[in-house]
Amino acid sequence: MRYRYYLCDVFTDTRFGGNQLAVLPQAAGLSGERMQQIAREFNFSETTFVFPPEEAGHTNKVRIFTPGAEVPFAGHPNIGTAFVLATTGRLGALDTTLSVTFEERAGLVPITVRKRPDHSVWCELTAPERLSLGKTVDGETVAAMLSLTADDIVTRTHLPQVASVGLPFLFVEVRDRAALERVRMNGEKLETLVADDLPPLVHVYTKSDDAASDIRARVFAPLFGVPEDPATGSANCALAGLLSHYAQHSQGMDNWRIAQGVELGRPSLLEARAEKREDVVTDTWIGGACVLVGEGWIEVGSANGPAQA
């Protein structure tokens, strides 16, 4: 059998920037094992597989695979999948705005798709879970994992800490762009932290030094088969929640423009926001533009294993 796929770049309005994504819009009949093989074949940060919804009123069920594992939720795969379905006509006419809801392992993911006056397409998702905060780690331990010094780690706002809005990351602030550029993941030390019940996903950020963005970020997931990710919606959505949580106000909307992928030659711009009411972060969002890159067919053969839709 063969399956149609589309390739798009997410969190960019320029082709060959942002984060690559492969989308299989009609994946019925593929087993989990076969989907993992296809994700390894594309070897992007993630590949998505689209199925009919399990409940009425939802748009589709979506499963997300990195080259190494299935994940319950991720940002750029949701944004890119909504973009592909909308721009290829699978959601009907896209005149101005569409609203979709994806069923995922982490829960329901609502996404707004907007056609802008210049005919480009912009998508924004609402995280499937409220912000949750986890363990903190001392600066020296994290510095060693990142091949930095303890002086490079900033702890004024928060210690290196786990946070999640559907997928947990360890968040680390560093003092400047030079420190961010020097980061080199020490896989052995990361495995030690993971053995201590910390997530294998690491988000490192600093305040931006240019007017185009508020934050510069890098995200590493080597244990998922992704040495570095050029644009990570789930991480930056959680970062928005984390920063809003520690902000010195009890309610309101916070917004950030986050640049990522620059060090990889795939510059991305993510637009994150978080709402806080009476000292509680109630919702987080992540959005950005996408561009279509290509389409084709992938042959999967006949030995497909049992279907898992």
JOBEL-V371287 format. One record per pair of residues at least 4 apart in sequence whose C-alpha atoms are under 6 Angstrom apart, sorted by the first residue. I is the first residue (numbers start at 1). J is the second residue. Records with the same first field share a line. If there is no record, write none. Layout:
I->J + J
This chain:
1->299 + 300 + 301
2->298 + 299 + 300
3->297 + 298
4->296 + 297
5->23 + 24 + 295 + 296 + 297
6->22 + 23 + 294 + 295
7->21 + 22 + 293 + 294 + 295
8->20 + 21 + 291 + 292 + 293
9->18 + 19 + 20 + 290 + 291
10->18 + 19 + 80 + 290
11->18 + 268 + 269 + 270 + 288 + 289 + 290
12->18 + 268 + 289 + 290
13->289 + 290 + 291
17->266 + 267
18->266 + 267 + 268
19->230 + 231
21->47
22->47
23->47 + 48
24->49
25->50
26->50
27->49 + 50 + 51
28->51 + 309
29->307
30->307
31->306 + 307 + 308
39->43 + 47 + 67
40->67
43->67
45->66 + 226
46->65 + 66
47->64 + 65
48->63 + 64
49->62 + 63
50->61 + 62
51->60 + 61
52->60 + 61
53->58 + 60 + 61
58->101
59->100 + 101 + 102
60->102
61->102 + 103
62->104
64->70 + 71
65->69 + 70 + 71
67->225
68->224 + 225
72->105 + 106
73->106 + 166
74->234
75->233 + 234
76->80 + 233
77->81
79->123
83->87
84->88
85->90
86->90 + 91
96->114 + 115
97->113 + 114
98->112 + 113
99->111 + 112
100->110 + 111
101->109 + 110
102->108 + 109
103->108
106->166
107->128
108->128
109->128
110->125 + 126
111->124 + 125
112->123 + 124
113->122 + 123
114->121 + 122
115->119 + 120 + 121
116->120
121->289
122->288 + 289
123->287 + 288
124->286 + 287
125->285 + 286
126->285
127->165 + 284 + 285
129->165 + 166
130->165
131->164 + 165
132->163 + 164
133->162 + 163
134->162 + 163
135->161 + 162
136->160 + 161
137->160
139->143 + 150
140->150
143->147 + 148 + 149 + 150
144->148
145->185 + 186 + 189
146->183 + 184 + 185
147->184
152->174 + 175
153->174
154->173 + 174 + 175
155->159
160->171 + 172
161->170 + 171
162->169 + 170
163->168 + 169
164->168 + 238
165->238
169->199 + 201 + 202
170->202 + 203
171->203
172->204
173->204 + 205 + 206
174->206
176->206
193->198
194->198 + 199 + 200
201->220 + 221
202->219 + 220
203->218 + 219
204->217 + 218
205->216 + 217
206->215 + 216
207->215
208->214 + 215 + 216
213->257 + 258
214->256 + 257 + 258
215->258
216->258 + 259 + 260
217->260
218->260
219->228 + 229
220->227 + 228
221->226 + 227
222->226 + 227
230->260 + 261
231->260 + 268
233->237
237->272 + 285 + 286
240->273 + 274
241->245 + 274
250->277 + 278 + 279
251->276 + 277 + 278
252->275 + 276
253->274 + 275
254->273 + 274
255->272 + 273
256->271 + 272
257->270 + 271
258->269 + 270
259->268 + 269
260->268
261->266 + 267 + 268
262->266 + 267
270->288
271->286 + 287
272->285 + 286
273->284 + 285
274->283 + 284
275->281 + 282 + 283
276->280 + 281 + 282
